[in-house]
Amino acid sequence: MRCILLSQKGEYKVKLMKCKNFHSGKDLIAKTLTRLVVLFLFCLSFVKGVAQEENGVVDALAKMGFENVGCTEDEKERVYTLQNSAYRLQSMGIGVAVDLIQKDGMPEGKACRIIMLDNNVPQISLLYNPVSDSDTLSVPSRQGWDVSYDLGDSWKKARKIRKKNGSLFKVDVVIYPELSLRNLVITQVYQVLFNLSPAIEVSLWKGMTLTAQMVIPVYNDGFEMLSEAVHNVYDRVHPGCVSLTQTVRLPFNTWATLSGGHFISNRYGIDFAVRHVLKADERFSFEGRVGYTGACYWDGFTCYFDSRKVWTWQLGANFFWPRYNVQASVKLSQYIQGEKALRCEMIRHFRYASIGFYAEKGRDIKANGGFRFQIALPPYRYKRKGYIPRVTPAKNFGMGYNASNERNYYKMYRTVPSDNIMQNNSLNPYFVKSELLNY
């Protein structure tokens, strides 16, 4: 009996100890799960707060008129993508975007990058690295942004994100003023031709632009070209530039552009251009271009083509001096008449204007030179309402002066009306940086 009782007691004690251990284990598991749930909810609220912050800045930029706006983030940096379609001057639009992101969209403890797009093709990036805790300049400012052609490693991820306020299929009706002056007649100070040439510009897909222009004569005093129907071509409304242009960004700071159609200066055909910026020193860039075109002209809405075509090409090197925003260029070209010539050019870029001088000389051809300029046209701020076509003046207006009055040689064409010295420099990182600091 005693042995049995003792045995039963022992069994009872063992069972009691097992029950107590079981309840203490359940409490420990419950506490651990509670802590994990609290930690998960905290992380979720933090991530949600960061996402709301990013989305708030993206929505604000899109509401201001910027297009192709997106944001992504990894363990190293936060990346914004955007395209300035709201401000006439690229530097002005970039400055506004930088100020907004500095105020509401900067990440904590990591870098921030802004990638600027042109028709959804990346051009330059602005990078802000956080300063150390010991540095008194802890508040982000425009001085802290580094501007370059380098997109960083995050671009591969940023290119895949969904963007707000996309530019695809949006139509701009851009009115280009065209003023031509000639001093050929002794009895007349200048022969004058003034046209208004509205152009429809549509983004069809990434990097692809359709341009269709109409030339409307406003004033003609002395310009004359008789067609086969004995009309003065300059006095008749007729199409202008009608072209398709595809631009892509290649590795190693290289851009390639293929164009086809009816170009400026009464040429039709195809044109291929490449530009490379030296990664070791972005002040230096190189360019090449080749075209296969023929002559043509419009008589009203009838186009006359010359079946003969010629090859043209151009090789050039450029240097940008950031201290004075001066660009120096040397180019060797074969022009439309087949002549080969060397051209040297120097251009000073300002915020609202670009002014340059050039000189050129071909073998057995009289040397030529002159100057040219581009001036930004108001308004400097505009918005688009959805997919309703937006009507604006051209971003700038320019003219060139031909000192030797050369009429046959040194002639080249442009593939789109917006191709000019001011527009081509608008996303130069050195110029953008100087504008951020000065304004």
C-alpha positions as CSV (number, residue, x, y, z in Angstrom):
1,M,0.0,0.0,0.0
2,R,2.6,2.5,1.0
3,C,4.6,1.8,-2.1
4,I,1.5,2.3,-4.1
5,L,0.6,5.5,-2.4
6,L,4.1,6.8,-2.7
7,S,4.1,5.8,-6.2
8,Q,0.8,7.6,-6.8
9,K,2.1,10.6,-5.0
10,G,5.2,10.6,-7.1
11,E,3.1,10.3,-10.2
12,Y,0.9,13.2,-9.0
13,K,3.9,15.4,-8.3
14,V,5.4,14.7,-11.6
15,K,2.2,15.5,-13.4
16,L,1.8,18.8,-11.4
17,M,5.3,19.9,-12.4
18,K,4.7,19.1,-16.1
19,C,1.5,21.2,-16.0
20,K,3.2,24.2,-14.5
21,N,6.0,24.0,-17.1
22,F,3.4,23.8,-19.8
23,H,1.6,26.9,-18.7
24,S,4.8,28.9,-18.3
25,G,5.8,27.9,-21.9
26,K,2.5,29.0,-23.3
27,D,2.9,32.4,-21.6
28,L,6.4,32.8,-23.1
29,I,5.2,32.0,-26.6
30,A,2.3,34.4,-26.2
31,K,4.6,37.2,-25.1
32,T,7.0,36.5,-27.9
33,L,4.2,36.5,-30.5
34,T,2.8,39.8,-29.0
35,R,6.2,41.5,-29.3
36,L,6.6,40.2,-32.9
37,V,3.1,41.5,-33.8
38,V,3.9,44.9,-32.2
39,L,7.2,45.1,-34.1
40,F,5.5,44.1,-37.4
41,L,2.8,46.8,-36.9
42,F,5.5,49.3,-36.2
43,C,7.5,48.4,-39.3
44,L,4.3,48.4,-41.3
45,S,3.3,51.9,-40.1
46,F,6.9,53.1,-40.8
47,V,6.9,51.7,-44.3
48,K,3.4,53.1,-44.9
49,G,4.5,56.5,-43.7
50,V,7.5,56.4,-46.1
51,A,5.3,55.3,-48.9
52,Q,2.8,58.1,-48.2
53,E,5.7,60.6,-48.1
54,E,7.0,59.4,-51.5
55,N,3.5,59.3,-53.0
56,G,2.8,62.8,-51.7
57,V,5.8,64.2,-53.4
58,V,5.1,62.3,-56.6
59,D,1.5,63.5,-56.6
60,A,2.6,67.1,-55.9
61,L,5.1,67.0,-58.8
62,A,2.5,65.6,-61.2
63,K,0.0,68.2,-60.1
64,M,2.5,71.0,-60.9
65,G,2.7,69.7,-64.5
66,F,5.8,67.5,-64.4
67,E,5.4,64.3,-66.5
68,N,6.7,60.7,-66.2
69,V,7.0,61.2,-62.4
70,G,8.0,58.1,-60.3
71,C,9.8,57.1,-57.2
72,T,11.6,54.0,-55.9
73,E,13.9,53.2,-53.1
74,D,16.4,50.6,-52.0
75,E,18.9,50.3,-49.1
76,K,21.3,52.8,-50.7
77,E,19.2,55.7,-52.1
78,R,15.8,57.0,-53.0
79,V,15.3,57.8,-56.7
80,Y,12.8,60.2,-58.3
81,T,12.2,60.3,-62.1
82,L,10.6,63.2,-63.8
83,Q,10.3,65.2,-67.0
84,N,10.0,69.0,-67.0
85,S,7.0,69.9,-69.1
86,A,5.8,72.7,-66.9
87,Y,8.6,75.3,-67.2
88,R,10.0,76.8,-70.3
89,L,13.6,76.7,-69.0
90,Q,14.9,73.3,-67.9
91,S,17.0,74.8,-65.1
92,M,14.0,76.6,-63.7
93,G,11.9,73.5,-63.7
94,I,14.7,71.4,-62.1
95,G,15.1,74.1,-59.4
96,V,11.4,74.0,-58.5
97,A,11.5,70.1,-58.3
98,V,14.6,70.2,-56.2
99,D,13.1,72.6,-53.7
100,L,9.9,70.5,-53.3
101,I,11.9,67.3,-52.8
102,Q,14.2,68.9,-50.3
103,K,11.2,70.1,-48.3
104,D,9.0,67.0,-48.3
105,G,10.7,64.0,-50.0
106,M,14.2,63.5,-48.6
107,P,15.0,60.1,-47.2
108,E,16.7,59.7,-43.8
109,G,20.3,58.4,-43.7
110,K,20.6,57.6,-47.3
111,A,21.2,59.4,-50.7
112,C,18.6,60.9,-52.9
113,R,18.8,61.0,-56.7
114,I,16.7,62.8,-59.3
115,I,16.8,61.5,-62.8
116,M,15.7,64.0,-65.5
117,L,14.0,62.6,-68.6
118,D,13.4,63.9,-72.1
119,N,10.5,62.1,-73.8
120,N,11.1,59.3,-71.2
121,V,14.8,59.0,-72.2
122,P,17.2,59.6,-69.2
123,Q,19.5,62.6,-69.6
124,I,21.1,63.7,-66.4
125,S,20.8,62.9,-62.7
126,L,21.1,65.0,-59.5
127,L,22.6,63.2,-56.5
128,Y,22.4,64.4,-52.8
129,N,24.5,62.5,-50.3
130,P,23.5,63.0,-46.6
131,V,26.1,64.9,-44.5
132,S,27.5,63.6,-41.3
133,D,26.1,64.3,-37.9
134,S,29.1,66.4,-37.0
135,D,28.5,68.7,-40.0
136,T,26.4,71.8,-39.2
137,L,25.0,71.9,-42.7
138,S,22.4,69.2,-42.0
139,V,19.6,70.9,-43.8
140,P,19.5,70.0,-47.6
141,S,20.3,72.9,-49.9
142,R,20.8,73.3,-53.6
143,Q,24.6,73.5,-53.1
144,G,24.6,69.9,-51.9
145,W,23.4,68.4,-55.2
146,D,25.9,66.9,-57.6
147,V,24.8,67.0,-61.3
148,S,26.2,64.6,-63.9
149,Y,25.3,62.3,-66.7
150,D,25.8,59.3,-64.4
151,L,22.5,57.6,-63.5
152,G,23.8,55.3,-60.8
153,D,22.9,51.7,-60.2
154,S,19.3,52.4,-59.2
155,W,18.2,53.4,-62.7
156,K,17.7,49.7,-63.7
157,K,15.1,49.5,-61.0
158,A,13.7,53.0,-61.5
159,R,13.0,52.5,-65.3
160,K,10.5,49.7,-64.5
161,I,8.3,51.6,-62.0
162,R,5.0,52.9,-63.0
163,K,5.0,56.6,-63.6
164,K,2.3,59.2,-63.0
165,N,1.2,61.8,-65.6
166,G,2.9,60.1,-68.5
167,S,3.8,62.0,-71.7
168,L,2.7,59.2,-74.1
169,F,0.3,60.4,-76.8
170,K,0.1,64.0,-75.4
171,V,0.0,66.6,-78.1
172,D,1.7,70.0,-78.2
173,V,1.0,72.6,-80.8
174,V,4.1,74.7,-80.8
175,I,4.1,77.9,-82.8
176,Y,7.6,78.7,-84.2
177,P,8.2,82.3,-85.4
178,E,10.5,82.4,-88.5
179,L,12.3,85.6,-89.5
180,S,14.7,85.7,-92.5
181,L,16.6,88.8,-93.6
182,R,18.7,89.2,-96.8
183,N,20.9,92.1,-98.0
184,L,21.3,91.4,-101.7
185,V,19.7,94.5,-103.4
186,I,21.4,97.9,-103.4
187,T,18.1,99.7,-103.5
188,Q,16.6,97.8,-100.5
189,V,18.1,97.7,-97.0
190,Y,16.8,94.2,-96.2
191,Q,14.5,91.7,-97.9
192,V,12.2,90.4,-95.2
193,L,10.3,87.1,-94.8
194,F,8.3,86.4,-91.7
195,N,6.3,83.2,-91.1
196,L,4.4,81.6,-88.3
197,S,4.9,77.9,-88.4
198,P,2.8,75.8,-85.9
199,A,4.0,72.3,-85.4
200,I,2.2,69.3,-83.9
201,E,4.6,67.4,-81.7
202,V,3.4,64.0,-80.3
203,S,5.2,61.4,-78.2
204,L,4.4,58.0,-79.7
205,W,6.5,55.9,-77.4
206,K,9.7,56.1,-75.4
207,G,12.1,58.3,-77.3
208,M,9.9,58.6,-80.4
209,T,8.5,61.9,-81.5
210,L,6.2,62.8,-84.5
211,T,6.6,66.3,-85.8
212,A,4.2,67.8,-88.4
213,Q,4.6,71.5,-89.2
214,M,2.6,74.0,-91.3
215,V,4.2,77.2,-92.6
216,I,1.9,80.2,-92.7
217,P,3.4,83.3,-94.5
218,V,2.7,86.6,-92.6
219,Y,4.9,89.1,-94.4
220,N,7.1,88.8,-97.5
221,D,9.1,91.7,-99.0
222,G,11.6,90.4,-101.6
223,F,11.7,86.6,-101.2
224,E,10.7,84.9,-104.3
225,M,10.9,81.3,-105.7
226,L,8.7,80.5,-108.7
227,S,7.3,77.0,-108.9
228,E,6.3,75.1,-112.1
229,A,2.8,76.6,-111.8
230,V,4.4,80.1,-111.7
231,H,3.5,80.6,-108.0
232,N,5.8,82.3,-105.5
233,V,6.3,79.4,-103.1
234,Y,7.0,81.8,-100.2
235,D,3.6,83.3,-100.5
236,R,1.6,80.1,-100.1
237,V,0.6,78.2,-97.0
238,H,2.4,74.8,-97.2
239,P,3.7,72.0,-94.9
240,G,7.1,72.4,-93.3
241,C,9.0,69.8,-91.3
242,V,7.3,66.4,-91.2
243,S,9.5,63.8,-89.5
244,L,9.8,60.9,-87.1
245,T,12.6,60.9,-84.6
246,Q,13.7,58.1,-82.4
247,T,16.3,58.7,-79.6
248,V,17.8,56.1,-77.3
249,R,20.4,56.2,-74.6
250,L,23.2,53.7,-74.9
251,P,25.7,52.6,-72.3
252,F,28.7,54.8,-71.5
253,N,27.0,58.2,-71.8
254,T,26.0,57.8,-75.4
255,W,22.9,58.9,-77.2
256,A,21.8,57.9,-80.7
257,T,19.1,59.5,-82.8
258,L,17.6,58.3,-86.0
259,S,15.3,60.6,-88.1
260,G,13.4,60.3,-91.3
261,G,11.1,62.5,-93.3
262,H,10.9,66.0,-94.7
263,F,13.5,68.2,-92.9
264,I,14.1,71.9,-92.5
265,S,15.9,73.6,-95.4
266,N,14.0,71.7,-98.1
267,R,15.6,68.3,-97.6
268,Y,14.1,64.8,-97.4
269,G,15.7,61.5,-96.4
270,I,17.2,59.9,-93.3
271,D,19.7,61.1,-90.7
272,F,21.6,59.3,-88.0
273,A,23.4,61.2,-85.1
274,V,25.5,60.0,-82.2
275,R,26.7,61.9,-79.2
276,H,29.1,60.7,-76.5
277,V,30.1,62.4,-73.3
278,L,33.5,61.4,-71.8
279,K,32.9,59.6,-68.5
280,A,36.4,60.6,-67.2
281,D,35.7,64.3,-67.7
282,E,32.2,65.3,-68.7
283,R,33.3,68.7,-70.0
284,F,34.4,66.9,-73.1
285,S,32.0,65.4,-75.6
286,F,32.2,64.0,-79.2
287,E,29.6,63.8,-81.9
288,G,29.1,62.2,-85.3
289,R,26.3,62.5,-87.9
290,V,25.6,61.0,-91.3
291,G,22.7,61.8,-93.6
292,Y,21.4,60.6,-97.0
293,T,19.0,63.3,-98.4
294,G,17.7,64.8,-101.5
295,A,16.3,68.2,-102.4
296,C,12.5,69.0,-102.3
297,Y,10.1,71.9,-101.9
298,W,6.4,72.5,-101.3
299,D,4.2,74.4,-103.7
300,G,1.1,74.7,-101.6
301,F,0.3,71.1,-100.7
302,T,2.2,69.5,-103.6
303,C,5.7,68.4,-102.9
304,Y,8.3,68.2,-105.6
305,F,11.2,65.8,-105.1
306,D,14.6,65.5,-106.7
307,S,15.5,61.8,-107.1
308,R,19.2,62.6,-106.8
309,K,20.5,62.2,-103.2
310,V,23.7,63.1,-101.5
311,W,25.6,61.9,-98.5
312,T,26.4,64.4,-95.7
313,W,28.4,63.8,-92.6
314,Q,29.9,65.6,-89.6
315,L,32.5,64.8,-86.9
316,G,33.0,67.1,-84.0
317,A,34.6,67.6,-80.5
318,N,33.3,69.9,-77.8
319,F,34.6,71.4,-74.6
320,F,32.4,73.1,-72.0
321,W,34.1,75.7,-69.7
322,P,31.9,75.7,-66.5
323,R,33.2,78.9,-65.0
324,Y,31.7,81.1,-67.8
325,N,29.3,78.5,-69.3
326,V,31.2,78.7,-72.6
327,Q,31.2,75.9,-75.2
328,A,33.9,75.6,-77.8
329,S,33.5,73.3,-80.8
330,V,35.5,72.1,-83.7
331,K,33.7,70.2,-86.5
332,L,34.7,68.7,-89.8
333,S,31.8,68.3,-92.2
334,Q,30.7,67.4,-95.7
335,Y,27.9,69.7,-96.6
336,I,25.0,69.4,-99.1
337,Q,27.0,70.6,-102.1
338,G,29.7,68.0,-101.4
339,E,32.3,70.4,-100.1
340,K,34.3,69.5,-97.0
341,A,35.0,72.3,-94.5
342,L,36.3,72.9,-91.0
343,R,34.1,74.9,-88.6
344,C,35.1,76.4,-85.3
345,E,32.5,77.8,-82.9
346,M,32.3,79.4,-79.5
347,I,29.0,79.9,-77.6
348,R,28.2,81.6,-74.3
349,H,25.1,80.4,-72.6
350,F,23.0,82.5,-70.3
351,R,19.8,81.8,-68.5
352,Y,17.5,83.4,-71.1
353,A,19.8,83.5,-74.1
354,S,22.7,81.8,-75.9
355,I,25.1,83.8,-78.2
356,G,27.8,82.4,-80.3
357,F,30.4,83.2,-83.0
358,Y,31.6,80.8,-85.8
359,A,34.1,80.6,-88.6
360,E,34.4,78.0,-91.4
361,K,36.7,77.3,-94.3
362,G,36.6,74.8,-97.1
363,R,39.1,73.9,-99.7
364,D,39.0,76.2,-102.7
365,I,36.0,78.0,-101.1
366,K,35.9,81.5,-99.6
367,A,36.0,81.5,-95.8
368,N,32.8,82.4,-94.0
369,G,31.9,83.5,-90.5
370,G,29.3,85.2,-88.4
371,F,27.3,84.9,-85.2
372,R,24.0,83.4,-84.1
373,F,21.8,83.7,-81.0
374,Q,18.7,82.2,-79.3
375,I,16.4,84.0,-76.9
376,A,13.9,82.3,-74.6
377,L,10.3,83.3,-75.3
378,P,7.6,83.8,-72.6
379,P,5.6,82.5,-70.9
380,Y,8.0,80.7,-68.7
381,R,5.4,78.6,-66.9
382,Y,2.5,76.6,-68.5
383,K,0.3,73.6,-67.7
384,R,-1.4,70.9,-69.6
385,K,-5.0,69.7,-68.9
386,G,-5.0,66.0,-69.4
387,Y,-4.8,65.0,-73.1
388,I,-6.2,68.2,-74.5
389,P,-3.7,69.6,-77.0
390,R,-1.6,72.3,-75.5
391,V,-0.9,75.4,-77.6
392,T,2.4,77.3,-76.7
393,P,4.9,79.5,-78.5
394,A,8.3,78.0,-79.3
395,K,10.7,77.7,-76.3
396,N,13.1,80.1,-78.0
397,F,13.7,82.2,-81.1
398,G,17.0,82.6,-82.9
399,M,18.8,83.9,-86.0
400,G,22.2,83.6,-87.6
401,Y,24.3,86.2,-89.4
402,N,26.2,85.2,-92.5
403,A,29.0,87.7,-92.8
404,S,30.3,86.7,-96.2
405,N,26.7,86.6,-97.6
406,E,27.4,83.0,-98.7
407,R,24.4,81.5,-100.5
408,N,25.5,78.2,-101.9
409,Y,28.1,76.5,-99.6
410,Y,28.3,75.5,-95.9
411,K,24.6,74.5,-96.0
412,M,23.2,71.8,-93.7
413,Y,19.6,70.8,-92.6
414,R,17.9,70.3,-89.3
415,T,15.6,67.3,-88.6
416,V,13.2,69.1,-86.2
417,P,12.3,72.7,-85.7
418,S,13.4,72.7,-82.0
419,D,17.1,71.8,-82.8
420,N,19.2,74.8,-81.8
421,I,22.1,75.8,-79.6
422,M,20.1,76.8,-76.6
423,Q,17.9,73.7,-76.5
424,N,20.8,71.4,-77.0
425,N,22.5,72.9,-73.9
426,S,19.5,73.0,-71.6
427,L,20.3,69.7,-69.9
428,N,24.0,70.2,-69.7
429,P,24.9,69.2,-66.0
430,Y,27.4,72.0,-65.6
431,F,24.9,74.6,-66.8
432,V,22.1,73.2,-64.6
433,K,24.4,73.3,-61.6
434,S,25.3,76.9,-62.2
435,E,21.7,77.8,-62.5
436,L,20.8,76.0,-59.3
437,L,23.4,78.0,-57.4
438,N,22.7,81.4,-59.0
439,Y,18.9,81.5,-58.9
